[in-house]
Amino acid sequence: MHRFLGTKKALTGVSLAIAGAGYLALFSSLEVNYLLKYALVMLPIQAGVLIYLFAWKLRQP
């Protein structure tokens, strides 16, 4: 069981790294305003932080 959890964690990390690299490559090649590009790149980071904080808040007794 412990070995499976380590593999699942590694697979999740690699999947997120590939998705992040693809997302960054996609948005770095866009021909849009610099401020709009910055906001679009930061959007998933902000969403991830909010999801993490809400999940952490729900786990607290």
The 8 nearest C-alpha neighbors of each residue, nearest first, counted from 0:
[[1, 3, 2, 4, 5, 6, 7, 8],
 [2, 0, 4, 3, 5, 6, 7, 8],
 [1, 3, 5, 0, 4, 6, 7, 8],
 [4, 2, 6, 0, 1, 5, 7, 8],
 [5, 3, 7, 1, 6, 2, 8, 0],
 [6, 4, 8, 2, 3, 7, 9, 1],
 [7, 5, 9, 3, 4, 8, 10, 2],
 [6, 8, 4, 10, 5, 9, 3, 11],
 [9, 7, 11, 5, 6, 10, 4, 12],
 [8, 10, 12, 6, 11, 7, 5, 13],
 [11, 9, 7, 13, 12, 8, 14, 6],
 [12, 10, 14, 8, 9, 13, 15, 7],
 [13, 11, 9, 15, 10, 14, 16, 8],
 [12, 14, 16, 10, 15, 11, 9, 17],
 [15, 13, 11, 17, 12, 16, 10, 18],
 [14, 16, 18, 12, 13, 17, 19, 11],
 [15, 17, 13, 19, 14, 18, 12, 20],
 [18, 16, 20, 14, 19, 15, 21, 13],
 [19, 17, 15, 21, 16, 20, 22, 14],
 [20, 18, 22, 16, 21, 17, 15, 23],
 [21, 19, 17, 23, 22, 18, 24, 16],
 [20, 22, 24, 18, 19, 23, 25, 17],
 [21, 23, 19, 25, 20, 24, 18, 26],
 [22, 24, 20, 26, 25, 21, 27, 19],
 [25, 23, 21, 27, 22, 26, 20, 28],
 [26, 24, 22, 23, 27, 28, 21, 29],
 [25, 27, 29, 23, 28, 24, 22, 40],
 [26, 28, 24, 25, 29, 23, 36, 30],
 [27, 29, 26, 25, 24, 30, 23, 31],
 [30, 28, 26, 27, 31, 25, 36, 32],
 [29, 31, 28, 32, 27, 36, 33, 26],
 [32, 30, 29, 36, 33, 35, 34, 28],
 [31, 33, 35, 34, 36, 30, 37, 29],
 [32, 34, 36, 35, 37, 31, 38, 30],
 [35, 33, 37, 36, 32, 38, 31, 39],
 [34, 36, 38, 32, 37, 33, 39, 31],
 [35, 37, 33, 39, 34, 38, 32, 40],
 [38, 36, 34, 40, 35, 39, 41, 33],
 [39, 37, 35, 41, 36, 40, 42, 34],
 [40, 38, 36, 42, 37, 41, 35, 26],
 [39, 41, 37, 38, 42, 36, 26, 43],
 [40, 42, 38, 44, 39, 43, 37, 45],
 [41, 43, 45, 39, 44, 40, 38, 46],
 [44, 42, 46, 45, 41, 47, 40, 39],
 [45, 43, 47, 41, 46, 42, 48, 40],
 [44, 46, 48, 42, 43, 47, 41, 49],
 [47, 45, 43, 49, 44, 48, 50, 42],
 [48, 46, 44, 50, 45, 49, 43, 51],
 [47, 49, 51, 45, 46, 50, 52, 44],
 [50, 48, 46, 52, 51, 47, 53, 45],
 [51, 49, 47, 53, 48, 52, 54, 46],
 [50, 52, 48, 54, 49, 53, 55, 47],
 [51, 53, 55, 49, 54, 50, 56, 48],
 [52, 54, 56, 50, 55, 51, 49, 57],
 [53, 55, 57, 51, 56, 52, 50, 58],
 [56, 54, 52, 58, 53, 57, 51, 59],
 [55, 57, 53, 59, 54, 58, 52, 51],
 [56, 58, 54, 55, 59, 53, 60, 52],
 [59, 57, 55, 56, 54, 60, 53, 52],
 [58, 60, 56, 57, 55, 54, 53, 52],
 [59, 58, 57, 56, 55, 54, 53, 52]]
